[in-house]
Amino acid sequence: MTTLCVTLQIFLVLLVSVTVATDVTTKDEDQVNTIDSKFLASIYNGIGPVLNPPLAENTIELELPIPEQIHIAYGDVASEMIVMWSTPIPASSQVLYGLAPNNFSLSVSGDSVDFFDGNPDGLHYLHRVKLSNLIAGQNYSYKVRSDNELSDGYIFTAMKDGQDWSPVLLVYGDMGRIGGAPSLKLLRKEAASGLVDAVLHVGDFAYDLHTDGGKIGDDFMNRIQSIATRIPYMTAVGNHEIEFNFSHYRYRFSMPNSPWPMPLDNMWYSFNMAKVHFISYSTEVYFTDDNLIDVQYQWLLNDLQEANQPENRLKRPWIIVYGHRPMYCSNADSDDCTTLDSKVRNGLEELFFTQGVDLIIEAHEHSYERLYPVYEGKVLGKDYTNPKAPIHIISGAAGCNEFDGVCVNAMLGPRGDWSAFRAWLPGLYGFGKLHIVNETHIFWKQVLALNGQTIDSVWIEQHNHGPFNIADFDFEIENNDEEEDAWWLSD
């Protein structure tokens, strides 16, 4: 019996060796040896011969257009929502949706682009679909599909109709892929609560969207997906988006009343929400392309004049603008906002004053600061009841990636008379919550990311909406030492 078993084993070895040699005549010797050794091991381990050798290690797997980085934004009108996502290979762009819950009976197709400028290693294919004729205030279920690959299901709420409602927005700038982690946890919780209507991200994303050939941008967009699939993620461009002609900002986001991808001469937009006319503007035109300064200015002037038409200002009495770099700040650095000759302030302060902008939201400084109503460095009252000039709030403390995570811009010296509150210590990362209560009241608070504690809050009450009047206050303020202290960094 023993002789018979040995003979049988030898026969099987010879038989399969011949078969393997025949099948792999075009393969290299190392692969043949690997297959033979696995076959012999299968026999002597008592598991039978390997009739189908394993695939070679260099076998190419077929890449699938699996959607990721899904996010939404408001469209040109209140009844629209824009859905965007990315895939690694070209594929179709389709959204399945319907009235929630779990209804995907409707479908609409959209566009895609091959995004390669400054994005050699990121996902190249960006998709955009516009959902139209949504029912105001209704919840919608949706999934995105590229070819046969379908995302998980998500829910958003279409913008409510008219002016008689009170939206709440999350507001911040300067949030990195790593440094923003403390804020991100609480932001996700806020978005999931169902009590927040939208996000305003006031410039500087990921640090940076183009870093590592675009992979950092992909990672950041995936990190905010749990927020940006639930509530519209509205943006403004910052200085960290400048590289490659702002390509990552212009391709990765689609904003209202602007073509997609955004042209360089149209990275600004406005939209209406309840009793507010919101405007997103670019401070970066003052540091990149002088030709765009007048283009944006004329657009802003026309948009603000339209918002100030009596019937429009009556419907939406609040005008709130947001742009990345501040006009004023108390930080101990050499940024534009610390100088007497601020480019942004020289370019936009008079326009926003004469057009009656109520609130200017800024970022860039990795700190938090709230200002009194101010114009041309002069404080127009140290309260917020019927302010006679715009109010500035700087909320750039969401958490960047600079200085190994110690993401602050210190405020070490005295502050200008216009500074009402400031916070900058390491660990004070956070974001703002803006509540549009009614036509006369809005409420702002700055939230600490670590524990959700409110570190600053203010009620703004305005019964006299409209352009501010230069005659409402006395400009004959004597240039004394106190005024000089407002610009302690001027030299």
Stockholm file with secondary structure:
# STOCKHOLM 1.0

chainA/1-491         MTTLCVTLQIFLVLLVSVTVATDVTTKDEDQVNTIDSKFLASIYNGIGPVLNPPLAENTIELELPIPEQIHIAYGDVASEMIVMWSTPIPASSQVLYGLAPNNFSLSVSGDSVDFFDGNPDGLHYLHRVKLSNLIAGQNYSYKVRSDNELSDGYIFTAMKDGQDWSPVLLVYGDMGRIGGAPSLKLLRKEAASGLVDAVLHVGDFAYDLHTDGGKIGDDFMNRIQSIATRIPYMTAVGNHEIEFNFSHYRYRFSMPNSPWPMPLDNMWYSFNMAKVHFISYSTEVYFTDDNLIDVQYQWLLNDLQEANQPENRLKRPWIIVYGHRPMYCSNADSDDCTTLDSKVRNGLEELFFTQGVDLIIEAHEHSYERLYPVYEGKVLGKDYTNPKAPIHIISGAAGCNEFDGVCVNAMLGPRGDWSAFRAWLPGLYGFGKLHIVNETHIFWKQVLALNGQTIDSVWIEQHNHGPFNIADFDFEIENNDEEEDAWWLSD
#=GR chainA/1-491 SS CHHHHHHHHHHHHHHHHHHHHHHTTTSCHHHHHHHHHHHHHHHHTTSCCCSSCCCCTTCCCCCCCCCEEEEEEECSSTTCEEEEEEESSCCCCEEEEEESSSCCCEEEECEEEECCTTCSSSCCEEEEEEECSCCTTCEEEEEEEETTEECCCEEEECCCSSSCSCCEEEEECCEETTTTHHHHHHHHHHHHTTCCCEEEEESCEETTTTGGGGHHHHHHHHHTHHHHTTSCEEEECCGGGCHHHHHHHHHHCCCTTSCSSCCGGGCCEEEEETTEEEEECCSGGGTSCTHHHHHHHHHHHHHHHHHTSHHHHHHCCEEEEECSSCSCCCCSSCCGGGSTTCHHHHHHHHHHHHTTCCEEEECCSSSEEEECSEETTEECCSSCBSCSSCEEEEECCSBCCCGGGCCCCCCCSCCCTTEEEEECCTTCCEEEEEEECSSSEEEEEEEETTTCCEEEEEEEECSSCSCCCGGGSCCCCCCCHHHHHTTTTCC
#=GC SS_cons         CHHHHHHHHHHHHHHHHHHHHHHTTTSCHHHHHHHHHHHHHHHHTTSCCCSSCCCCTTCCCCCCCCCEEEEEEECSSTTCEEEEEEESSCCCCEEEEEESSSCCCEEEECEEEECCTTCSSSCCEEEEEEECSCCTTCEEEEEEEETTEECCCEEEECCCSSSCSCCEEEEECCEETTTTHHHHHHHHHHHHTTCCCEEEEESCEETTTTGGGGHHHHHHHHHTHHHHTTSCEEEECCGGGCHHHHHHHHHHCCCTTSCSSCCGGGCCEEEEETTEEEEECCSGGGTSCTHHHHHHHHHHHHHHHHHTSHHHHHHCCEEEEECSSCSCCCCSSCCGGGSTTCHHHHHHHHHHHHTTCCEEEECCSSSEEEECSEETTEECCSSCBSCSSCEEEEECCSBCCCGGGCCCCCCCSCCCTTEEEEECCTTCCEEEEEEECSSSEEEEEEEETTTCCEEEEEEEECSSCSCCCGGGSCCCCCCCHHHHHTTTTCC
//
